[in-house]
Amino acid sequence: MKTKLKKLSDSRVEITVTLDAKDLKNATEKALEKLSKEIRVEGFRKGKVPADVAKKFIPENDLNAEAIDIAVRTTVINAFIEQKKSPLVLPSVNVTKYVPGETAEYTATADIIPEVKLGDYKKLGVKKEEVKVSEKDIEGVLNNIASSFAEKKVAKRAAKLTDEVIIDFVGKKDGKAFEGGSAKDYHLVLGSQSFIPGFEDGIVGHEPGDKFDLELTFPKDYGVKDLAGAKTVFEVLLKQVNEVTKPEINDELAKKCGPFDDLKALKEDIKKNLSAQNEHQLLEKYKNDLVEALVKKSTIPAPEILIDDQMKIIREDVNRNAAGAGMSFEDYLKRAGETMENWEKQARKVAEQRVKGSLALQNLAIAEKITVSDDVVNAKIAELKDVYKKSPEALKNLKDPNVKMDIKNRMIIEKTLDYLVKVNK
């Protein structure tokens, strides 16, 4: 067998394989052995026909076709090994020449694990943001706590700020109701800034039973492009006004929240929890920033097949989220004011970045010999089995060797990220 490599791109190759008479002889013998078990010859039981006898009854075209198929299947992976390339999927094969018993030639094309050249991963120049918890952050949590203990009383008067109102409303653009702009029996605290500017203020002064229109313009930077900067009319029915009385934020409120002697102790606990939350969020952001910097400093080709796989995952995530909101993928695009072409363009950028980040971390793990023992992986699987003990399907999946390998790979990546954080402090 002779092989010749042709580089189609940084992550795709074509190998031309030439087989000689010896290669074809071995393949023909295996083909004859296989086909002889499938034919019937008088005087012999099926599967027990000697090869030399079977050859007389097997059509030559069938034998040759089987022989070249076996020759390709038994040599194609060795061809990639010989060229020191690792295909990401089974290669696509095209037989270009075949003289039975003498010679054959075929091309095998495949995306390969690309050669990655890592930059200096110990000097990425990325700084981690400091954890900060302001008094305003703490006051925000205290206000939410006070709201959870608030008392509500039906008020027979006009609505004012801080009241909770129950409303029906329909939002219309150009005289037609737009998606997501209508609701019935909606509970809204006036002054909470839950709606676009002007909506809540427009309810103030109206009494229960009032029907009125609010002519409002959506902000120019509104998330739904079709509504950004749009002039709309909301038809509103005010059904009920509830006066909300929040308790004072003091020692008594603190004692209702748990084992706190006073407000100071509650504030300290809130600050501690916010600090922990912020620390986690900033650490995850720091890891992402490190990977992004590593990708920029490295040379990492992104194979099309891996980008396509990530595109599918992104699409599935959007479909799942859209379905949860009662929308189709097409509805999601329409509401976001996106075209399929533009969405795919943006999603592709994200997919390519994910692929490059993954390849960077995989190569870093190899370079630094970062791995995870089977004992640690088995302990993690045992932990997951306990979590999903009431889900037979999940427990079944955890027995799958491929799932175990995936868990191990994820743990190696996490360990590699921790290493990246450590060497960049």
N, C-alpha and C positions, 0 to 999 in steps of 0.2 A: 504494500500500500504506500502510495506517495501522496503528500498533501501540499497545497500551495495556498497561502493566505492572501486575501485581498481586504483591505480596510475600507469599509463603506462610510464609516463615521467613527467618532471616538468611542461609540458604544454599540456598533453593529459591524459584523464581519461576514465575509463570504469565503468559505473554504472549498477549493476544488480538490476532489479526491479521485485518484486514479488507482484502479484495482487491476492486479495482474492475474495470470492464469491460475496461480496457486490460491489466491483469495477466492476466485470464482469456483475452483474445484471444491474447496471446503464448503462453500455456500450451497453448491449443487448437491453435495452428499447429504447435507442437512435437509434440503428441500425434498430430496427423494425419500429420505427417512420419514419425514412428516406426511407426505402425500401417500406413501405406501400404506399408512395406517388408516387412510380414509377410503380406499378403493376396495371393491369386492372382486375376487378372482376365484373361479370355481376350483374346489379342492382345498381351499385355504379359509380359515376363519378370518373375519374382518379384524384387521389390526395385526395379523400374524403373517402377512404376505412378505416374503423375502424381497429386499430392495432390488436385486438383479432381475427377479421375476416381475415385480411391480413396474419397473421401468418400461417394459414392453407394452403395458396397458395405460400408461399415463401419457396424455397428449404432450408433445414436445413444447408447445407454447405455454401450457400450464406449468410445466417443470421450470422453464426458463423464467417465467414471471415470478414464481415462488423463489427461485434462486437469487434473482437480483434484489427482491424485497428483503431476503435474509441477509444478503451481502451488505446492503445499505444499513439495515438495522444493527448489524453486529460491528460495523466499522465507524459509523458517524460520530459516536461519542469519543472513540479513540482518536479520531481525527482532530477533535477539539483539544483533547488532552495533549496530543503531540505538538499542537501549536500553542499550548499553554493558555488556552482561553476557556472561560467557564460560561456556557450558555444559560440564559435566564429561563428559557423555555425550550421545548423540543425544537430542534432546527427544522426549517422548511427545506425540503429536498427536491431537487430537479435532476433527473437522470438525463444526461446529454449524449451519452454514447454507451452502447452495449453490444458486444460481440460475444454471444454465449460461449463459455469455456475458454475465451481468450483474453478479453479486456473489457473494462467498463469505466465510465467516468460520470461523476455527478457533482453538483454543487450543493453545499449546505449553508444556508443563511440563517443567522440568529442574532438577537440582541444579546450582548454579553455583559458580565459584571465589569464595568469600566475600570481603567487604571486611575486611581485617585492620588493626587499629589497634595498632601496636607501642608498647610502653611504653619507658621510657628504658633502652635496652639497654647504655648505657655506665656505668650505676650500678646494677648488679644486687645488690650487697651480698653476693656469694657468696665465701667464702674457700676456698682450696685447702689441703687437708691437707698437712702437711710429711712428707717421706719419712723414715721411721725404720726402722732395722735394729738390733734388740737382740742382745745376746750369746746370748739364749735362741734367737732365730731361727737364728743361726749354728750353735749347738750342735745344733739340730734337724737341719740339713743334714749336719753332721759325723756324727751318729748314723746317718742314712740311708746315708751313704757307708760307714761301718763295717759296717753290716748287709749291704751289697752285697758286701763282702769276707768275710763270715762263713763259717765252716766248719760243716757239719752232720754229726752222727754219731748213728746210731740208738742209742737208750738203752733198756736192758732194766730199766726202773724206773718208779716212779710219776712222773707229770708234775708239773712245778713251773713257777713263773713264769719267763719268758724262753725256755722251751722252745717248739719248734714242734711242734704235734700235727696228725695227719691224722685227720679224723673224718667219720662219716656222722651226719646229724641230721635230725629231722622236728619242726617246730614245730606244736603243735595249740592251738586255741582252742575251748573247749566240746566237746572230743573230736574236732574236725575239723581236718585239716591246712589251714593258711592259705597263701595265695599268697606266694611269696618266702621261705618259712620252712623250706625243705628243701634239702639238698645232699648229695652223695656225694664222698668223697675230698677233703674241704675242708681246705686247709692254713691253720692259724691259729697265730699267735704269741701265746702267753699273756701278758697284760699290755699288749697293744697297744691295748686298749679299742676293738676293731673291732666288738664285739657289745654288746648291751644289758647294763647292770650285772648282775653275778651269773653271767653265762654262762661267762666265762673262769675266774673264781675257782672255779666249780662243777666244772670239769674237773681243777683242781689236786688231786693226791692219788690220782687214778685211774690204773690201769695199763693197758697195751695189752691189748685183748680185753674190757675192761669195758663192760657195757651199763648205762646208768643214766638216770634222769629228772631234769630240772632244772625245778623249779616257779618260774617267774619272772613278774614284772609289768613290762610295758612302761612307760617314762616317760610322764607325762601330756602332755608336749609333743612326743611322737613324731610324725614327719612323716606317717605313715599314720594317718588319723583313726580307722579301724576298729580299730586296734591300740593307740592311745593310752590308757594306763591300764589295758589289758586284762590279765587273769590268763591265763597260758599254761603249757603243759608242753612241754619239748623232750626228745624221746627221742634219746639220744646213744649212739653206738658209737665208742669210742676205739680206733683201728686201729694207730696208731704214734706213738711219741714220739721226737723228734729233739732232741738237745742242741745248742744253737747257741752257738758260740764266736766272739765278735766280736773283731777285732784291736784293740789299743789305739790310741787317737787320738793319734798322735804324728808326729814328722818322717818316720818310715818309711812310715806310711800316706799322708802327703802326697805323697811321691815316687812312690807307686804310682798316684796320681790324675792325674798329668800333669807338666808341666815346673815343679815347685815344689821349691825347695831345702829348705824346712822347713814346719812346721805354720803358722807365722805368715803365710807367703806364701799358703798355701791359704786361710786365714781371710780374708785381704784380698781374694782373688779371689771368695770366696763372698759377702762383703759387697758387693762391686762389682756382682755379678750380681743379688743380692737388691734392691739399691738401684735398679737399672735396671728390674727387674720391678715393684717397688712404684711407681716413678715413672710407668710406663706405666699401671698400674691406677688410680692416683690422678688422673692427667690425664684419663683417660676418664670417671672419676666426676665430676670437676670440670666437664667439658663437659656431661655429663648434668644436673648441678645447675644450670648456667647456663641451659640450655634450659628446665628446669622453672621457674626463676625468671622467665625472659622470658615464658613462657606465662602465669604468674600476673599479671604486670604488664600484659599485653596483652589486647585484646578480640579473640578468635579463634573465630568460629563453626566448628563441625565438621560438614561435610556428611555426611548419612547414608550416601551411596554410598561415601565414603572410609572411614568407620568400618566398613562392611560388608566392604570389601576387606581392611582390616587384621585383622578378625575371622577371615576366611578364612585369612590367612597364619598367624595364631596357632594356629588349629585344625590347619593342615597341619604346623606345627612339632611340636605335641603328638602328632599321629598318627605322624609320623616317629620321634620319640623312643620312643613306646609300641611301635611295630613293632620297633624295635631291641632292645627288651627282651622281645620275643615277646608283646606284649599288644595288644589292640584299644583304641580310644578309650574304649569303655564299661568295659573292664577297668581302664584308668587311673583313670577317675572313681571306680570302686568301691574301688580300692586306696587312693586319696587320701581316701575318705570324702566325696566331693563329689557333689552333685546336678547334673544338666545345667543347671537353672535358675540355681543359684548360680555354676557355672563360667562361664556366659555373661555373668552380671552382672559378675563380676570381669574377664573377658576384655574386655568392652566398655569398662570404665574404662581399661584398658591401651591398647586400640585408639584411644580418643578422645584420650588423651594423646599418642600417637604422631602422630596426624593434626594436632593443634594444634602440636606441636613442629616437624613438617615444614613446615607453613604459615608458622610464625613465621620459620624459617630461610630459606625461599624469599623471603619479603617483605623480610627483612633484606638478603639478597643483592641484591635489586632496589634497595633504598634506598641501599645503599653501592656500587652498580655493581660488585659482585664477580662475576667471570666467569672462564672458563678458555679459553685459545686452542685452536683446532683442532690446532695443532702439538703442544701438550702432551697433548691427548686421544689423538692418533695415536701419540705416543710411549708412552703408557700401554697402548694396544691392542697395540702391537708387543711390549711387555714381557709382556703376557698371552698373546700368541701363542706366545712362547718357553716360557712356563710350561706351556701346554696343547698343545704341539706333537705329543704322542702321542695326543691326543683329537680325532679328526675332527669329532665333533659340536660340541665346544666351539669349534673353529676356524671351523666353519660359522656358529655363532651370533655370533661376533665380527664377521662381515661384515654382519650385519643392522643397518640404519640405526637401528632402534629401540633395539638393544642399545648402539650407539655413543652415542645420546642419553642413555640411562640412565647409562652410565659418566660422561658429561660432567656430568650433574646430580649424581651422587654426588660427583664431584670438586669441584663448586661448593659443595656442602653442607659438605664437609670444610674447604674454604678459608674458608667463612663461620664455621665453628666456631673455626678458628684466629684469625680476626679477633675473635670474641667473647671469646676468652681474652685476646687482646692488649689490648683496650680496657677490660678489667675487672681488670687487674693492680693 
